[in-house]
Amino acid sequence: MHIPLFDAHCDTLSRILEEPGRHLAGNGGQWDLNRIGEFAPQAQIFAVFADSGLPDAVEQAALQIAAFHRECQLFQDRIVPCTSGAQAEEAAAKGKVAAFLSVEGGELLGCSIEGLRQGYRQGVRAVNLTWNRANLLSGSHCEQPERGLSTEGKAFVREMQRLGMLVDVSHLSEAGFWDVVELAEKPMIASHSNSQAVFFHTRNLTDAQFTAIMEYRGVVGLNAYAAFLGSEQVTSDDLLRHLEHFLALGGRENVALGGDWDGCDQLPEEYTGIWNWEDFYNTLLRHNYLESLVRDLFYNNLMRTVHAVCIT
């Protein structure tokens, strides 16, 4: 029986552009179309990322969006760009990876409504309001963390919901998070965040934040980056601890996977890439998790949220 997989975050687009001649397949990174494993159905959210402190960040983001569509065309026999849950189901029926596009940091869209709409027309269906740097929309978890959504940020969130785009609160300041909650009309996601109660890091979520995401039927993607999992000698057991804490809060339908592949240089021991989700799947079964719960975690929870928000 195939293992289903819907992973909420990888930075592979920026990585392949940094290394001329690299592609989604055969790139030797943590997400490689030639080595993604036997997961089926399989879907992936590809993040557009560029450090906004660099002068050409917006240009780099545009190049990554173009690369996303070019790579999907190049490998169209194996992967297809999608903008809705229905399209992802069609891709699965054809045995292809469903590829979604996100933008990691509203500044890459100019922090503007027109930039957001342009991204939507280009296929973007999820946006992190901030990366690590604060921007016009809000403070981030590590820069101006006391600052919540600005007037522009609130308008941005309202427009995302109107368009049918996933509001991604990973990297956002806690003040900004609670402003998003006040505006929420649809499920939100934290595409690659862990539990602050299990391991304190400002990139991780408090129990109150996780509970709020639960209340709006959103999801949180477990992040495989070792720095967000524990302090020393991080293993898959640390991933398990974060999962079990979220489940203890009642989050069976609200935990997903968001490995942060190609966005981190430290993974749990013996992990090298997205293919190791298969090991985690088997670990959960060995710990007597019901397979129905594991399949929800690996695929169904995030897909349900995409179906609820991304209609076209």
Helices and strands as residue ranges (DSSP letters): E 5-10, H 12-18, E 42-48, H 57-74, E 79-81, H 85-93, E 97-104, G 106-109, H 113-121, E 124-128, H 151-163, E 166-168, H 174-183, E 189-190, H 207-215, E 219-222, G 226-228, H 236-248, E 255-257, G 274-276, H 277-286, H 291-295, I 296-300, H 301-309
